Amino acid sequence: MRIIDELPESQRGWLGFLDEAAHDVFDRLDAVFEPSRPVVWPMPFAQTPFRTVSKGFGEAEWRAMGLWAQLRMHLLWQSHERAFVLTPVPAAVARRRLRWMPEEIELLWRITVTPPGERQRHDDFFTLPVAVAEELPIAEREPYAHWFRQARANLGFERWRQVTDTTTVRLGHLVAEHAETPAERARALVPELDGFATLLRDDFADRLGAPEVVALLRHWTTATKPRPDEAWLATAADLVTPEAVTLVRDVLARIPDHREHVDRTRPHRPDVTYFHERTAVLVRGMVWTCEQVDEPWVTGLLGDVAVATGTGVGGSGPDSRNERTTNAAIGVLARRGGLEVVAQLARVQAKVRKKSILTLVRKTLDGVAERTGLSPEQLLERTVPAHGLGPEGTRTEHGLRLSVDGTISYVDDAGKVRKAVPKAVRAAHGELLAELKAAAKELKKTLPAERHRVERALATGRVLPWSDVRAFYLDHPVTGTHARALIWEVVQGQAGLPVRTAEGWELADPRGRRVSPGPETPVRLWHPISATPDEVRVWRDHLMDTGLRQPFKQAYREVYLLTPAEERTGDHSLRFAAHILKYGQAKALLTGRGWTGMSLGWWDGAGGSHQCQTMKELPGGLTAEWDFHLDWGTAERDGFSGSSHCVSGAIRFLSDGRPVPLATVPHLPLSEALRDADLAVGVTSTGLDPQGEGDYWHSYSFGGLTETAEIRRDALTRLLPGLAIADRAELTDRFLRVRGDLRTYKIHLGSGNILMEPNDAYLCVVPGGEGPGRVFLPFEQDGGMLSIILSKAFLLAADTAITDVSITRQLTG
């Protein structure tokens, strides 16, 4: 049937201006058009029947073909049909760059927007009218601007079609060019597809669409490649303005506080959105533009962006919120170069766990290291920012004091330190106070990153010359906070805590014996795996006697040697197998300690399989591998989608992808890998649940102690004599036994769960916010199990003072 006859009566008048030659083209195309013709997708125009018809066409005939194709799609898609044989035609016509008549352009757009049929949203339906409009000078587009706006409104902002559809982007540019206000221009270019795009439209639309910025905004929407080429950067350099620089800083500074949106309308498969791809392209363009900005804030801000987008949902985990943005930030840092970027890369290395990002960071550090002649480790330790702090870890100006822990206080004329800064000081030195607050914010990022780095040096047995230990650890105002509370040892020599002298530093052992290593003497952090039991005991006693709290477990660090069972199994350990763990917590904890690949999910390809292996790279080319599988008992409760619990399996050590005998694994990497496993079980096991039940719960809650629990017992042995409840508490093999006035209680040293004598009745006490008072703990474990056990011990020793009905009922029932 002829297309003219298929048009509704009300629409045939659209074609009144067409001449006989155009109608002839319509008839020839109608003759070869077969809506149901099978096609191999994608089909080139040359393989369609229209290619044969078009041979010998001049400009007028090609324009008529474009109008015919637009009408055909309009008719088909109103009736919910689609002929794929038509799809190549609009692009083939658009490529010819024809000189279109005003009435033809008007017809193209009238067809496109009337009516807004459900099917009239495919990319190819907008290909030709958008291409024709783009060829016009801006002034000549004005008569069609209302069509642009109508078409954009018809399209809407469906998230699914914004991923690959460049036509909607181009249409947004057309709308923006004819918008009446800066905000309208910006909103035409920034579709509201996620929370961050909404923020941009609400808080920055006027600035994004301002004349000084809008050309660069359009350029940012073209940042679709993995990395910018020279042409893209050159254009950005030409378009950047002072207003744009300030805007980039203000927008990127909002990313660290941005959180993903979780749509739970599908409870078994929630949809998580951080950046839609369109938003990510825009942000990446802003990040790339930072390469053209020579301002002191750029490097730190790029580090913030990389950490925020590189971490997983909720700010942790092995995935990345938006890896493309992370890679863009790291790429700009790499191209900026210089030692100041290293501290930011170290932050990413400490916080992010996605393997591909860590590989990129490692390559970037290797590149900087090669240019400076240093190893990556040397580079990191030489570039830790001091944030203006003096050797003692403070900075004081006009009475305002910034401390290494990020707190700001005021020192009055009498030398007394006050937490509150007087109003007069705030008014007189507001600029300085703002500077100190900014430094405090950075300190709170640097300090944990350094703790992570220093502990990694312990876990890997890194050896340094004493001159480097002094310069980059002990004398550094930030790193020194950790390093000065740790035990160092001369390789094959004496170990000691750092002691400052007039000449520098010495190492002093618990007996007061000192050694002053030479500048090139090899030194490392002392690890209890290389010490005798007596040496370990002496150091633990010394920490308790001096009240020295270490930043992480060193003297009290767990040591894991092969057991007879592991010697029999040969190439795998079952020491931490068959534990039921809280999957989300276990994944986050292991990811934070450098393990990758832990991904489990019920029948969900995106969420993972029902089994996995999580892995960690170790020194010497070894890899630790730990098996996990889902707990089948929770499948129905989880709705066969997300997973709430997992079950641990065997641990192996691989070299070149093949398991090696456990007996051949060096003691230090073996011990540290098993320590991670013990920590994961000790923190995330369902056996810790005070309200748990079942065989596994009972066996874990009151069974034998792991190495971590044994360390806890050893710490309690030293703590108990000095506690106010010392006369009411004693240690047994597995329990802290506490005598109250109503009952006697046994607190398990592994799980913290409680049995009551004489019949071992279970007492459920959910840990509250109250701690054990000001009790010194020899390592930072406030809020950890040792603290929980002590809290329960203090509570139960005064059981007659308990007012919580949920507890008193159990005591007297």
N, C-alpha and C positions, 0 to 999 in steps of 0.2 A: 504494500500500500504506500502511496505517496505521502511524504511527511506532511505536506500541506493539508491533506485530508484528515490526518490524525490529530492535528492541533485543535483544541477547543475553539469554538466560534469567537470567543472573546480575545483569543491570542492571535488569530490569523491577521488581524490588522497590523500587528507588529511588522509584517513582511511587505507592507505596501510599497516601500521604496525600492525593493529588489527588482532588477531588470530581467529581461528574458534570458540572458546568458547565465545569471545566477540560478534561475529556476531550472535551466537545463542541467547545470551541475548537480542540483538537488536530485533531479530525476535519474541521472546516471549513477549517483551514489545509492539511491534507493534501490536501484535494480540489482546491485551486488550485495546489499546488506542482508545478512542472515543472523538474526538475534541469537539463535541457538547454536551457531557454528562453534564446534569444539576448537579450543586453542591450546597451545602449549605456552604456559606462562613462565616468564614474561615474553610477549610476542613483539618482535621488532616491526616497525611500520612497513618495512619492505616485504614482509611475509603476509600482509593483509591484502584483501582484494582491492582496497582503496588505492594501493600503490600503482596498480595497473591503470586504474581510471585516471589518476593524476598525471600520468605521463603527458608532457606537452602543456601542462597548466601554466598560465601566466599568473600575475599577482592577483587579479580579480577572481580567478577561479580558485586559487588557494584560500583567499578570504572567504569565498562562498563555502568551501569545504569546512572551514572552521566554524562558520555559522551553522551549517548542517549538523556537524558532530555535536555542537552544544545543544541544538534543539533535540537531537536524538536522545542524548543522555537525559535531558530534561523530561522527555516523555516517558522513557523507560523507568527512571528511578522514582517517578511519581507513583508508578504501579508496582513498586517493590521488585523490579527486575533489574538485571544488569548484564550488558553484553560486553564481554571482555575484549571482543574484537575491536571495539571502539576506543579502548584505552590508549593505544599509541597515537591516535590521530591528533589530539590537541597539542601534544608535545611536538609532533612533526610540523604542524602549522606554525607553532610559536617559534621554532628554530629559524624560520625563514625571514623574520623581522620585516614584515610587510607594512606598507603605508596604509593604515586603516582609515576609513572615512568616519566622521563623527557619528553618523547614524548607525554605522556598523558596530562601533564601540558601544553606543547606547543599547543596541539590541543584545550584544553579548552580555552586558551586565543585567539587562532586564530579564533575560532568560535565566541568569544565574541566581537571582534573588526572588523570582516569582514563579510559583509560590515556594516557600521554604520547605519543600518536601523532606521527609525523614531521610531519604536516600541521597538527597542533594548535598552531601557532606563529604564525599570522597575527594581525594586530592586532585584527580584528573578533571573534575568538574570545574575547578577554579584555576587550572593551569593556564588556559588560554587568556581569559579576561585579565588575570593578574599580569601575565607577560606583556600583553598589549598595553596595559596602563603604565607599566614600568618604562616602556619605550618612549612615552610622551614626556615633554618638558613639564616641570612641576606646575607651571601656570596653566598649561593646557589640560591638566588633570582635574582642575577645580570643578568643572561641570559634572564630573562623575563621582565626586567625593561622597555624596549621599549614598551612592551605590556601594562604595567601599565599606561605609559604616554599616549598611544594612546586611551586606554579606558577612561581615565579621560578627554581627549580632546573631545571624542565622547559624553560623558555625558553632558559636558557644566556645567553651573552653574544656571540652571533654579531655580528661587526662590521657586516655588511651591513644588519641589521634595526635597528640602534641609531641610524641616521641620522635618520629621520623619525618613528619610532615613539614617540609620547608615552605610549602605554599602558605600555610597559616602564618608563618613568620613574615613572609614577604607581604601578605595582606595587612599584617599589623603595621609594617613600615608605611604602607600607603595611607592607612588611617592616621598614623602619627603625623605625617607631613601636612595634613589638613586639619589637625586638631586645633581648637581655639585657645586652649590653655596649656601651660607646661604639664600640669597634672594629667590632662587627657592624653597628651603625647606619650607620657611615661606609661600610663596604663594600657595604651594600645600596644606597647612593646613588651610589657611585663604581665603576662597572663597570670591569673590568680590560681595557681595549680598546687600550691603547698603553703605552709605557714610562713616560710621566709619570704615568699613572693607577696603574701598578704602584708607582711611587715614593710616590704619595700614600697608597696602601693599606698599604704596608710601613712608611713612616716617619712618617706623620701620622694614621693611622686613629684612635688614641685621642684625639687633640686635635680632629680633625674631628667626631667623634661625641660629644664632651663636652657636657653639658647647656648650657654657656655659649655653645656655638658651633653646635650641630646645627640650630637653627631657621634660622640664617643660611646654613648649608650647603644646606638645602632651598631657600632663597630663591635661592642662586647657581645652582641647577639650572634656574631659570626665566629665565636671562639669554639668551634666544634671539633677541631683536631686534637690529638693527644698532646701536642706541644706547638707553640707558635713558630711560624717561619719568619724570615727576616722581613718579608713584605708586611705581615700582620703587625709586627713590632714597630716598623717604620711608620705605618699609618697611625698606630696608637701614639707614637711620639709626636706626630704632627697635630693630633687632635687634643692631646692632654692640655688642660688649663689648670690654674691654681684652684679654681672651684671644683674641678673634677678630682684633683688630688685629695682635697679635704673630704669630698664625698666618699671616695674609695676608702679612706681611713675610717670614716664614721660607719660605713656599711659593714666592712670586714670586721670591725670591732664588735658588731652585734652577733657574729657567728658563734663565739664560745658559749654564749648563753642560750643559743637556739636549741630547742629540743625536738625530737621527732614526734610525729603525730601517729597514734595507733588507732586505726579504725577497727572496732571490735564487732561490727555488724555481722561478720562471719566469725563466730566464737572459736571455731576450730582452726581457722586460718586467718588470723588478724592481718590487716594490711598496714604495713609500717612505711611512712613517708618522711624522709628528712629533706632532701632536695628533689623535686621533679627534675627531669633532664633539662628542660628549658631553663629552669632556675640555675641549675649547675653550670650550664653554658655561660650564663650571664655573670655568675660569680667567678668562674674561671677567667673570663675576660678581665674582670677587675684585678684578679690576682696577677695575671700577666702584665697588666699595666704598671704594677708595682716595680717592674724591671726598669721603668723609665723614671722612677721617683727616687731622688737622692735625699732622703730624709732619715733621721735617726730612728724613727718609730717603725720603719718598714720591716726590718729583720725580726724584731720581736713579735710584731703582728702576724707575719707569715708563720712564725712558729706556733702562735695561738691557733691560727686557722688549720694548720696541719694536724695539730693534736686533736682539736675538736672534731674535725671531719674524718680523721683517721681512726678514731676509736669506734667501738661498736655501739649498738643501741644501749642507751643509758650511760654511755661514757666508758664502757669496758667491753671485753669480749674479743673474740678472734676476728670479727668482721670489721668492716669500715662503713661509717655512715655515708660517706661519699668519697670513694677512692680517687675519682678523677680530680676533685678539688684538692685533696691531699697531695697527689702527685704534682699538680700544678704549683702548689706552694713550695714543695721540695725542689722542683725544677727551677723556680725563680731564685730560691736560696742558693742552689748550686751555681747558677750563672752569675749571681752577685759575688760569690766567692768570699775570700777573706776569713780570718779566724773567728770573726764575730758570729758567723752563721753556725759554727760548730755547736755552740751551747744550745741553739734551737733544735738542731738535729739530734742532740743528746736527749732533749726532752721528748721528742717523737720516739726515739729508740726506747726510752724508759716506759712510755705510756701505751704506745700503739703495739698491737700484737698481730696484725695481718702480715703474713709472710711476704707477700709481694711488696708491700710498703717498706718493710724492714730491709728487704733486699735492695730497694732503691736508696734507702738511707745509707746502707753500708757502702754501696757503690759511690754515692756522693761523698761520704767521708773518705773513702779510699782515694778519690780524685783530689780532694783538698790535701790529704796527707801526702800524696805523691808530689804535689806542687810545693809543699813546705818541707819535704824530706823527713817527715815524721810518720810513725805508725798511727793507725786510727786511735789506739788507746792513748798514745802520747798526746795526740791532737786534742782529745776530749779533756784530758786532765789539765792541759795548758790554757784552755779557753773557758773555764768555769767563771762566770761573771762574779765580781766581788760586790756589786751593787753599792759601791761607795763606802762599804764598811771598813773600819780599821782592823788591825790585827786581833783585837780582843772581841771582834764580832759586833761592834756597835758603831753608830754614826750619830754625833751630837752637835747640833747647831742651834744657837739661840734658845737653849734649854730643851729643844725637841730632840728626842732620842729614838732612833730606829734600831731595833735589835734583830739578831739573825733569825729569830723565829717569826719575824714579820710584825711584831707588835710595835706600836708607837706610844711613847710615854713622854712625860715632862719631868725634867730635873730642875728643881727650884734652886734658889741662891744658896740654900743651906745644904745642897747636895742630896736632898730627899727625892726619891723617884715617885712620881704620882701617875696613876693610870689615866686620869682625866687631864686633858690639855685645857688650861684656862682660856676663857673667852677672849681676853685681851691678847693673848699670844696667838690665838687663831686669827684674830683680826689683823695683827701686826705682821704676821709671817704666813699669810694664807698661801702664797705661791710656794714657799718652802714646804709647807705642810702637804700641799698637793703633790709635790715632787716626792716626798717621803712616802706618801700613800701609794704612789705608782711603783716605787721601789719595793715597798712591802708586798704588793701584789706579785711582783716578779720573784721575790724571795720565796714566797709560798709555793712557787712552781719549781724553783731551782733546788731547794732543800730536799724534797723527796726524790727528785731525779738523782741527786748526788748520793743519797742513801742507797738507792738502787744500784748505782754504778760502783760504789765502794763495796757493797755486799757481793756484787758480781766478781770483783777482784779477789775476795776471799774464797768464793765458791770455785773459781778457776785456778787458784794458786798462782796468781800473777806475781812475777818477781820484778822489782824495780831497784835502781841504784838509790842509795840513801839520800843523795843530793836531791833527787826528784821527790822522794817522800817528804823531805823537809819543805821544799819549795811549793809543791802543788797539793800537799795534803795537810801537814801539820801547821804550816804558816798561813794557809788560805783561810780567810775569815768565814767562808761558808763550808767548804769541805772539811776544814779543821774541826768544826762542831762534831762531826762524826769521827774523824780520824784520831782525834786526841783521846777518845774514850775507848779505843781499841788496842789490842795487844799486837805488837809487831815483833818479828823475829829475824835475826840475822840467819841467812840460810846456813844450816848446819852449825848454828851457834846459839847464843843466848836470846831469849824472848823477854820482852818487857813492855810496860806502859810508857808512853812518851812523857818525859820530864823536861821542862824548859830550863835552860841554864844561861849564864851570861854569854856563852859562846854559841848557843843554838839549842840543840836538842840531844838528849840521851835517852836510853831505854833502861828502865829500872824494873827488876823482878820483885816478887812479893817479899823477898828477904832484904831488899834494899840494895842489892848488888846492881851496879850500873855498867853500861857499856856505851861507848861513843863510837859508832861506826864511821869509817872513812867515807868520803864522798861517793866513791864508786863501789862500796860494799853492797852486795846484793841482799835485799831485804824483801820480806813479804808479810802479809797478815798471817798471824799464827792461827792454825786450825787444830782443834783437839784430836783430829784423826792421826796427827803425827806425834802426839804426846803420850806419855804413860798415864795410867789412871791416877797415880799420885800427883803428877804435874797438873792434871786437870783439876783435881780436888783442891790443890793449893790455890790455883787461880780463882776458883769459885769462892773459896773462903775469903780470899783477898777482896773480891768485889763486894761481898756482904759486909766485911769489916770496914771498908772505906766508903760504902754507900755509893759506889760508882755504877751508874746505869748505862749500859751499852745501847747503841742505836738499834742493834739487832742482835740476835743470839750469836755469841762467839764463844765465850767460856762455857756457856750452857748449851752450846750447839749439839744437836743430836749426831751421833756417829753410827753408821750402818755398815757392819761387816757381814760377810757371807755366813749364813746359817748352815747347819748340816743338811737341812731340807733343800736349800738352794744348791749346795754342792752335788746333791743327788739329781736334781732336775737338770743341771748342766747349763742350759742356755736360756733359762727363763726363771723368773721369780714369781711365786704365788703368795708372797708375804702380805700383799695388800689386795688380793683378789677376793671376790664374792662379797664385797661391801656394797650396800645399797646407799647411794649418795643422792643428794638433791642436785639434779642435773645443772640447773642454772648457776647455782653457787659454785659447784665443782668446776664448771666450764670457766667461769670468771676468775676463780682463784688460779687454776692452772695456766690460763692464758696470761694472767698477770705475771707469772713466773717463767714465761718464755715457751710454754707448750703450745703447739698449733695443731689444727686439724680435728678438734673435738666438735663434731657436728652430728647430732642424732635427731631423728624425727620419725613419727609413724607414717609410713607410706607417703612421704612428702619429699619429692626430689629436691625442692628448694631448701627444706629444713634439714635434710640429711637422711641417712639410712638408719636401720635398727641396730647397726653396729659400726664401730669406727676405731681408729687407732690415733691417739694423740701423741705427738712427737716433740722432742726437744734436742736441739743440736748441742753437743758437749765438746769440750776441748779434745784435741787429738784426733779429730775426724770421726768421732763416735756419735751415734744418735740413740737416745733413749726412746722406746716405743711402749705405750701402755694401752692395752685393749679395754674397750668398753662396749656394753650392749644395753639396750633398753630393758627395763623391768617389765616383763610381760604382765605382771599383776596389776600394773597401773594403766594398761592400754585403754580399757573401756572408760576409766575415769578421765583420761586425757583426751578422749574423743578420737583416738587414733590420728592425732595431728601433732600438736606440740608435745614435748615430753617433760614430765616433772621430776622423774627419777631415772637413774641409770645404775648399772651394776658394773663394778670394776673387774678386770681380768688380769692376765699375766703381764709382766713387765719384761722386756727384752732390751738388749743392747746390740745395735747394728753397726757394721762397718761395710761400706760400699753396698748397703742395702741387705746384707746377710747377717743373721744372728751370730754372735760370737760367744764362746763359753764365758760364763760369769767370772770364772776364776782368772781370766785374762784381762778383765776390765780394771783399769787403775783404781785404787781405793777412793781417791777424792771424787772423781765424777760419778762413780757408783754410789757413794754415800750421799752425795748431794741430790742425785736423781731420786733415790729412795726416800730422802727427806721430803722432797716435794710431794711424793705420793702419801707419805704419812701425814703431812700437813693437810692435804686434800681430804683424806679420810677423817682426820681428827676435827676438822671444821665443818664438813658438809654431810657427815653420816647421819642417816635417819635414826641411828641409835642414840643420838644426842637429844632427841625430842623428849622433853619431860612428860609428855602425854602419849608416848608411843606404846606399841604393843607388838606381840608376835615373837617368834623364835629369834629372828635376827636382832631385833631390838633388845631382847633380854640378854642375849649372848654378848652383844657389844656393850650394853649399859653396865654390866657387872663382871665382864670377863677379864682375861689377862691384859696387861698393860703393854702398849706399844712403846717404842723408843721415846716418842714425844712425851708420853705420860710418865715414863721413868725419869725423864729430865725434870718434869713437874714435881715428881716426888722428891727428887734430890734438892730442888729449890726449897720445897716446904720443910725439909729436914733442917735447913739452915734458918728459915724464917720463923718457924714455930717458937723457939725459945724466947724470942723477943716480942711475941704478940701478947696482947692483954688476955687472950683466952688460952694461954699456954698450959695452964693447970687443968683445962677442960678438954684438951685435944691431944691425940696421939696418932702416929702413923702406923698402919699395918702394911701388908704386902701390896694391897690394891686400894686401900681406903684411907681417908682421913676420918678418924673416929672422934666424934664430938659428943661430950656429955652435957645434956641439958638438965633442967630440973624435972621435966615431964618424961622424957625418953632419952635414949642414947641413939645416936645417928651415925651411919656409915656413908660418907660421901665418896663416890667412886672417882679415882684420880684421872680416869680417862674420859668418862662421859659427864661427870658432875652430877649424875643422878644419885638418889638417896634411898637407902634402906634403913628401917627402924628396928632396933633390937626390942624384945628378944626373938621375935618371930620373922624378922626380915620383911616386914610389911613395907610396901613401896610408898614413899612420900613424894607427891608431886609438888615441886616448887618451881614456878616459872621465874627465871632471872628477872629482876627489876632493875631500876636505874641506880640503886644504892650500891656503892662500892664498899670495900672493907676498911674505909677510913684511909688515913695517910700511912699506908703500909708500903715500904720500899720494895719494889720488885727489881731484880737485877738486870732485867732486859725490858724493852718496851712491849708490855703485854697487857696494858690497862684495857679492860673490856674483854680480854681473852679468857680462856678456861681457867688459868691460875687465879685470875681476879674473881671469876664467878665462884670457884670453889671456896675462896676465902670469904666472899660475901655470904655464902650459905652457912659457912662455919660460924661467923659472927652472929648471924640471925638465929641459928639453932642453939648456940650456947646460952642465949637469953630467951629460950622458948616461951617462958611464962609472959614475956612482954609482947609476944606476937598478937596482933589484932586482926590480921587478915583471916576472915571467916573460912575462906577456901583452904587454908592451912590448918587452922585450929580444929576444924571438923575431923581432919585426918589424924591429928595428934590424940584426940580424945575418943575417937570412934571405935 
